[in-house]
Amino acid sequence: MSLAGISVDPTENNRAMVDKLLLPFPLLSDPEGRVIKQWDVWNENDGGIAKPSIFALRRDGSIGWAYVGRDFADRPTDDELFDSIQGGA
């Protein structure tokens, strides 16, 4: 299993976030929001930021599990996330 994050922040900001939070996965940069818009998680109402979203993809590219929050504070619990990774993808 591989894990990566995608953010609209510049690469330098993402690198600093990975270092600060000691993230065990890469944080990729999508400054134009292409992937975020393509996956329909762009939130124009909150000033053009992504809704908090997690997609667990199977090896064949299909979505095994998805969570898309309503706003910046709507996120899955740790238990929901870990259960989805173990069973959904």
C-alpha positions in Angstrom: 0.0 0.0 0.0 1.2 3.5 -0.8 0.0 6.8 0.6 0.3 10.3 -0.6 -1.4 13.7 0.1 -2.2 16.4 -2.4 -2.4 20.1 -1.6 -2.8 23.3 -3.5 0.1 24.8 -1.5 3.4 25.3 -3.2 6.1 22.5 -3.0 8.1 24.5 -0.5 5.2 24.8 1.9 4.4 21.1 1.6 8.0 20.1 2.3 7.9 22.3 5.5 4.6 20.7 6.5 5.9 17.1 6.0 9.0 18.1 8.1 6.9 19.8 10.8 4.3 17.0 11.2 6.8 14.2 10.5 4.4 12.8 7.9 5.4 9.3 6.8 4.2 10.0 3.3 4.8 12.5 0.5 2.7 15.6 0.2 2.3 16.5 -3.5 1.7 20.0 -4.8 -1.2 20.9 -7.1 -1.1 24.7 -7.1 -3.6 25.1 -10.0 -6.0 22.7 -8.3 -6.3 20.4 -11.3 -6.6 17.1 -9.5 -8.8 18.7 -6.8 -11.2 20.0 -9.3 -11.2 16.8 -11.4 -12.1 14.8 -8.3 -14.9 17.3 -7.5 -13.6 18.3 -4.1 -12.9 22.0 -4.9 -14.8 24.3 -2.5 -15.3 27.7 -4.1 -17.5 28.8 -1.1 -14.6 28.5 1.3 -12.3 30.8 -0.8 -11.2 28.2 -3.3 -9.8 25.5 -1.1 -10.3 21.7 -1.2 -12.8 20.0 0.9 -11.0 17.6 3.3 -11.0 14.4 1.3 -9.5 11.0 1.4 -9.6 8.5 -1.4 -8.4 4.9 -1.0 -7.6 3.6 -4.4 -7.3 -0.1 -5.3 -4.4 -1.3 -7.4 -6.6 -1.3 -10.5 -7.3 2.5 -9.9 -10.9 2.1 -8.7 -12.0 3.8 -5.5 -12.1 1.4 -2.6 -13.3 4.1 -0.1 -13.9 7.8 -0.2 -14.6 10.5 2.4 -15.4 14.1 1.3 -16.1 16.5 4.1 -18.6 19.3 3.9 -16.2 22.0 5.0 -12.6 22.4 6.3 -13.5 21.0 9.8 -15.4 17.9 8.6 -12.9 15.1 8.7 -13.2 11.4 9.4 -12.2 10.1 12.8 -8.9 8.1 13.1 -10.9 4.9 13.6 -13.0 5.5 10.4 -9.8 6.2 8.4 -7.9 3.1 9.7 -10.9 0.8 9.4 -11.4 1.9 5.8 -7.7 1.3 4.9 -7.8 -2.1 6.4 -11.1 -3.2 4.8 -11.9 -0.9 1.9 -8.8 -0.8 -0.2 
